[in-house]
Amino acid sequence: MSNKVKITVLKTTFNKEYVDLYVEKERKKTLGTCEVFKEGQEFITDVVIGMPQGFCPWAWDDIYKVLVAYFADGNFGMWTENGNTTIACCTDGTRPVFFKIEKIAA
């Protein structure tokens, strides 16, 4: 069993309501969806290789626990159909990005 994962960017979002309420006035003039990720992007990695080049460090920190679970040969059986794929997101409340993270064969 491989400890590698494929991370796919499923969706980038923008919560305008929260931006309007909570983001600093000057920043909200230029704020949009995440500038780092594009829907459909794919990254192959594992916990040993570490964060892929071009990956957002904040998002990496948010999804790292999934990689550690897969590295230890764990799964998310009760949350997903086959247990070897899960959906996670970064914790940016104004413009979260959703990722599909799946174990892949060596």
Residue pairs with C-beta under 8 A, 6 or more apart in sequence:
1 73
1 103
1 106
2 46
2 103
2 104
2 105
2 106
3 46
3 47
3 48
3 70
3 71
3 73
3 103
4 44
4 45
4 46
4 103
4 104
4 106
5 44
5 45
5 46
5 66
5 67
5 70
5 101
5 102
5 103
5 104
6 42
6 43
6 44
6 101
6 102
6 104
7 42
7 43
7 44
7 45
7 52
7 63
7 99
7 100
7 101
8 40
8 41
8 42
8 99
8 100
8 101
8 102
9 37
9 38
9 39
9 40
9 41
9 42
9 97
9 98
9 99
10 39
10 87
10 98
10 99
10 100
11 39
11 97
11 98
12 33
12 34
12 37
12 38
12 39
12 95
12 97
12 98
13 33
13 95
13 96
13 97
13 98
14 31
14 32
14 33
14 94
14 95
15 93
15 94
15 95
15 96
18 93
18 94
19 28
19 31
19 94
19 95
20 28
22 94
23 31
23 94
31 94
31 95
32 95
33 95
34 56
34 90
34 92
34 95
34 97
36 54
36 55
36 56
36 59
36 97
37 56
37 59
37 97
43 52
43 55
44 52
44 104
45 51
45 52
45 67
46 67
46 70
46 71
47 64
47 67
47 68
47 71
48 71
51 57
51 60
56 90
56 97
58 90
58 91
58 92
59 90
59 92
59 97
59 99
62 88
62 89
62 90
62 91
63 88
63 89
63 90
63 99
63 101
66 76
66 86
66 88
66 101
67 101
69 75
69 76
70 84
70 101
70 103
75 83
75 84
75 103
76 83
76 84
76 85
76 86
77 83
79 86
80 86
80 87
84 102
84 103
85 100
85 101
85 102
85 103
86 100
86 101
86 102
87 98
87 99
87 100
87 101
88 98
88 99
88 101
89 96
89 97
89 98
89 99
90 96
90 97
90 99
